[in-house]
Amino acid sequence: MTTRLRKMLAGFLTAAWLCTPLAAAAEPAADAPVLDGGVLCTFGDSLTALSDWPKDVAARLNMQLVNSGIGGNTTADAAKRFERDVLNKEPDFVLIGFGTNDFVRETAGKSRVSIQQFHSNLNSFIERIRSAGAEPVLLTCPYVREDVYAPMASYQGDGGVLAVLDSYNEEIRAVANQTQTGLIDIRQECEKYSLSSFLQSDGVHLSAMGNTIYANVIESYMKGAYRQDPDAPRVTQPTKPTIPTGVVSQDIVSFDPDDWITPAEGSMTFRQNEDGSLSIANTTGQWPDAHYSPETGVAVPVKGTRLEYDLSLEEVGASLVLYFNGSTPTVARSGEELVLNSYFTGAKREPTVGDLLKGQTLTGSLLLSDLPIPAACIEDGNVILSGLKVFAVGAAGKPVVIRRLSVVTDGSAVPPTTAAPPQGDPEADNSLTPLLLGLSAAVLAAGVLTAALLWKKRRKS
């Protein structure tokens, strides 16, 4: 029996207790699914992709994490990647967090995704998750700072930014009620905290405190609605990639089009050419971006490693950003990325923004030790290359062609070692020092006393 079939059967067997909308209870139902060891998929926008709460929640619940958040996504964008980023991950539980981009307006009275379509998209997610034998749970959106939205006039006819956002939150609650789906009401929790403490200065994304509140509320809900197995083994997090020894060449991109994604589905195309190279083109005539993230990253020593490249920009410009230390284009942390444009040998760049100009082929290699890799991303002389973002800038349908983008390690780096102190080293065991000093003092005192007695005896004689 396949894993997916087992999950579907489990979903049918537990359907009886899903007769009312779930609310975090003091004790979960006796037949509620078990959290420990399961796969938790967090499916959302930048509040999921760029936040720490998913990994914190997974660790607290003893679950494996699949973070399927992509910044800027609406439910319409997410529907196009649903099978790849959710169903194909074979999750046991899916936290669904959308709305912060769906409600946004560029013109008065018209959000990016209508509230009716938003409702339909959420219903579709829930139905397909349950059909796969997994448990869906909805999250409402937190508040936002109204002054970050422009033009403000787009919201005024409906009571302002928060009023429009809250109409989408009401729709999330309605879907939860109608489909008897679990609901974690983040928006209601927000009322206990100030905007400045819950959100970053951009007025949208979560602060450290906001992340902690998210994690606490979600943990409390999940433990109240689902069971835990105290005897279950602890889930281990993915191990870091192995540091190569000797001469090793590793690709840092995939040439399989299916391994690439773009936040705005349909804005980029990916094609493997007959010679094995990869063509990346935009469909908009603007500057969308393509993302690639290796499963565990590529780890290399900084010393003795070259980044080798062969890129063609015949009719379109480009920009390449390399990510380190676990950061990826969709889950990026500040200070863990490097724009490569200015380091390609002889590259011609746009003078204002620094994009690579069209009409050039770039081949060569760069020593990693010559690149300004953030010091915080280097550990014991090694660095993990964990993602790449490629912008195809300009004409629609004209590709950036990647023939090679790899790292070659020459084996010259020697791993640091910590040698034990040599035997007899006076600093090897400081606990002997007081004893040795005491013995020395006693010997000296005895010598002084003996000398004094001899001197006294001589005087008498």
QUIZI-V831660 format. One line per field, one symbol per residue. phi: phi as a letter, one per 30 degrees, with the letter a starting at -180 (. if undefined). psi: psi as a letter, one per 20 degrees, with the letter a starting at -180 (. if undefined). A space follows every 50 residues. Layout:
BEGIN
phi=???
psi=???
END
This chain:
BEGIN
phi=.deddddddddddcdddcdbedbecdbdddcdecdeidcccccacddcdc cddeddddddcibdcbdcdbeidcddddddcdddcbeddhdcbbccbbkd cdddccbeibdebddddeedddededddddddiccdbccddddbddddcb deddcddcjjedddeddddddddddeddchcebcddeddeddbdedddcd ddibdddedddddeddddeeddddcbdbcdcddddcdeddddddbidbcb dcbccceddcbbecejdbbbbddddjdccbbcccibbdbccbbdebiccb dddiccccbbbcbdbbdabbbccbijdbecbcceibbbddedcddidcbd ddciddddibccblbbdedccddeedccbhicbccclbcbccckediccd cccaabcbcciddcedbcdddddiddcdbdddeedddddddddddddddd ddddddddddd
psi=prghgghghhghhjhhjliqpqqorhprqhjqqpgpiroopoobbhighj qihghgggghilqppookqppiprhgghhhjgggifgiilrhpoponrhh hhiqphqpjorgpqhghgggggggggghghhjjroqpqprqrrrphiipq phhiihikjrghggghhhhhhghgggghjlqqpongghhhiiqqghhhqr iijgrprgggggggggggggghhhhqqqoiiqqpppqpqqqppqqaoppp qjrqjohiiqrphnpiiqqppprhjirpppqqjijclrqqppoqgjropq qgpjpqopqoqpmgjqrrppppqrkiqrhimpqpjkrppigiippjqpqp hgijqpqrkqppqaqpphiiqmpphiippkjqqpojrppppoocppipqp pohpnrpopijippqqqoqqqqpipiihniiighgghggghgggghgggg hgggghghhh.
END
